[in-house]
Amino acid sequence: MSNKHRRRLLIELAEHASQDEVNVHVSTVVTTEVEDRKSMKIHMLHTHLPKLEKAGFIEWDRDQNVVRTGPQFERIRPVVKLLSEHADEFPNNEH
């Protein structure tokens, strides 16, 4: 969770996961700057999403390019909530 993009994705899931299943399209957590967008998408697909999936925090549908909360998400939900509440205290945070 030290990476701002992973934090942003987890916060997005936590904020919208009041139902049993919430899908978040990967593009919603990728930065809007065109140059950074390509690079960030590559990092999300090859680094961030696999790490979060391996930890069980997310389930990732590669075909639809969407993520949902994984079986271990509830273990980190309190931390994610704190991160969301204090997002402005992190350097270079975009959320």
C-alpha positions as CSV (number, residue, x, y, z in Angstrom):
1,M,0.0,0.0,0.0
2,S,3.0,2.3,-0.1
3,N,2.4,3.0,-3.8
4,K,-0.1,5.8,-4.5
5,H,-1.7,3.9,-7.4
6,R,-2.3,0.8,-5.4
7,R,-3.7,2.9,-2.6
8,R,-6.0,4.7,-5.0
9,L,-7.3,1.5,-6.4
10,L,-8.0,0.0,-2.9
11,I,-9.6,3.2,-1.8
12,E,-11.8,3.2,-4.9
13,L,-12.9,-0.3,-4.1
14,A,-13.6,0.4,-0.5
15,E,-15.6,3.5,-1.2
16,H,-17.8,1.7,-3.7
17,A,-18.0,-1.8,-2.2
18,S,-21.2,-1.5,-0.3
19,Q,-22.6,-4.2,-2.5
20,D,-21.2,-7.8,-2.6
21,E,-19.6,-7.2,-5.9
22,V,-18.3,-3.9,-7.3
23,N,-16.3,-3.7,-10.4
24,V,-13.8,-0.9,-10.9
25,H,-12.4,-0.5,-14.4
26,V,-8.7,-0.2,-14.3
27,S,-8.8,3.1,-16.3
28,T,-10.5,4.8,-13.4
29,V,-7.4,4.7,-11.3
30,V,-4.9,5.6,-14.0
31,T,-3.7,9.1,-14.1
32,T,-5.2,11.5,-16.7
33,E,-1.9,12.9,-18.1
34,V,-1.5,11.3,-21.5
35,E,2.2,10.6,-21.3
36,D,1.9,9.1,-17.8
37,R,-1.3,7.2,-18.7
38,K,0.5,4.7,-21.0
39,S,3.3,4.1,-18.5
40,M,0.9,3.9,-15.5
41,K,-1.3,1.4,-17.4
42,I,1.7,-0.8,-18.0
43,H,2.7,-0.6,-14.4
44,M,-0.8,-1.4,-13.2
45,L,-1.1,-4.4,-15.5
46,H,2.3,-5.8,-14.9
47,T,3.1,-4.9,-11.3
48,H,0.4,-3.4,-9.2
49,L,-2.6,-5.6,-10.1
50,P,-0.7,-8.9,-9.9
51,K,0.7,-8.0,-6.5
52,L,-2.8,-7.1,-5.1
53,E,-4.3,-10.2,-6.7
54,K,-1.6,-12.4,-5.3
55,A,-2.2,-11.0,-1.8
56,G,-5.9,-11.7,-2.2
57,F,-7.0,-8.1,-1.9
58,I,-8.5,-8.0,-5.4
59,E,-9.9,-10.3,-8.0
60,W,-8.9,-9.2,-11.5
61,D,-10.9,-10.0,-14.6
62,R,-8.2,-9.6,-17.3
63,D,-10.7,-10.0,-20.1
64,Q,-12.9,-7.1,-18.9
65,N,-10.0,-5.2,-17.3
66,V,-12.0,-4.8,-14.1
67,V,-11.2,-5.5,-10.5
68,R,-13.4,-6.3,-7.5
69,T,-12.6,-6.9,-3.8
70,G,-10.8,-10.1,-3.2
71,P,-11.2,-12.7,-0.4
72,Q,-8.7,-10.9,1.8
73,F,-10.0,-7.4,1.3
74,E,-11.9,-7.2,4.5
75,R,-8.6,-7.7,6.4
76,I,-7.3,-4.4,5.1
77,R,-10.5,-2.5,4.8
78,P,-9.9,-0.6,8.1
79,V,-6.4,0.5,6.9
80,V,-7.8,1.5,3.5
81,K,-10.4,3.6,5.2
82,L,-7.7,5.4,7.2
83,L,-5.7,5.9,4.1
84,S,-8.8,7.5,2.4
85,E,-9.5,9.7,5.4
86,H,-5.9,11.0,5.4
87,A,-5.2,10.9,1.6
88,D,-4.2,14.5,1.5
89,E,-1.3,13.8,3.9
90,F,0.5,11.6,1.5
91,P,3.0,13.2,-0.9
92,N,2.0,13.4,-4.5
93,N,-1.3,11.7,-3.8
94,E,-3.9,11.9,-6.5
95,H,-6.9,10.7,-4.6
